[in-house]
Each structure stands twice: as structure tokens, then as C-alpha cells.
């Protein structure tokens, strides 16, 4: 099972459209996971229309129209793994411990908010993944997204993709 992980698209404030390389990944993905801060409903409509399956949440920059359509926390069983998606997890310090305590029933937590790519594992085995942002790199050298494979109940081939500068 191929996954596409994205967050913090911030359209149309940070960019006018999603990068072509990211859009090309959508048909290759069995599931697209979006960790919030869409900002506009058009991006949600686009991903819903192009994805085989979309698992998404709202973020702190998402208004009432998006909050009416998306949960704050989403859960999905994907290929034998228990995934969760949430926008904010708090500061980097102590993140693994906090998330493991908040989400003891998950194997993988996809989150956003910071625009900083993140891939760590808590002592409990919870894998934490932040794909960064494909449209707003902030203090990072590149805009980013992630892909991953779930095979035989295991998360494998987690890849951070760096997008070329606009």
C-alpha cells in the first residue's frame, strides 16, 4: 500500500497551486493523508476528487467551512497498521513522550503545523511523521512531502521528497 503524506498546503496564501510533482504522486497513492492547514476548500475538493482515499484533518489556519468537513483527529487502519492524523503536537521537546501518551492506540502518527519534516519513533514504538510543507518552506532549505509503503503490516520506504525551489 502506497501512502502520500502532506500537510500545511496553505493555498492560496503561500502558493497559488500545489506543485506539479506532488500532484503527480496522487494517482500513485492508495491513500493520501493530509495533516491540516489547507486554508481553502478548493484544495480539499481537489484532493478528494483525485485521491483513491483521503484521510485529512483541519489545522489552526482552517476556517469554519473546512472544520465542518474535517475532524481534528482522524484514524485509519491501513495495511494492518493503526494510523492517526492530527495537525498540532506541541513543541519538539518531549513530542514523542506526549504523543505516545495521547495516542497509545496508534502505530503511526502523521502531523503538521511546524513545516519542519520529522521522523522519529517513541519508546512505545509509535512512529511520528511530519511531511513538512509543499508550499511554504519557512526556515527549511526546501518545500517537502513524504511517501511511504505499508507492506505486511510494516511501515517501510518512508521517503522525504524535496521540491525544487520556485
C-alpha angles and dihedrals in degrees: 000000000000119000131197115203120197138158143169099031091161095190129210094005101061097027137000094234143001115275115267092235090057092046089052090058094058098078090047092056124087089199132018116205117197118188099202144264094104089149094192131054091222090073091051090048091049094050093044090052096047103035126087086214130000125199110185144156136197123255135209092272094052117104133214096286092058094039089055090057102036136051126233089236126023128193130195137170106227121180093334096313126109109232129190129190125201133155105222130036101166128242123351092244109089093001096134093050094045094047094045089054094045096044108032091151096061135089096192131024120196114197141164139179101108097064085222117122112239134184118170139134125228121225088258091059096256108147114216119203130181113179094198117222129305092205109031118042094177104183094348122105093236144019108249150188133178138232126196141178127223110204126170092348093307131111109234140161096031103180129185110213119206115208122216116257115263 
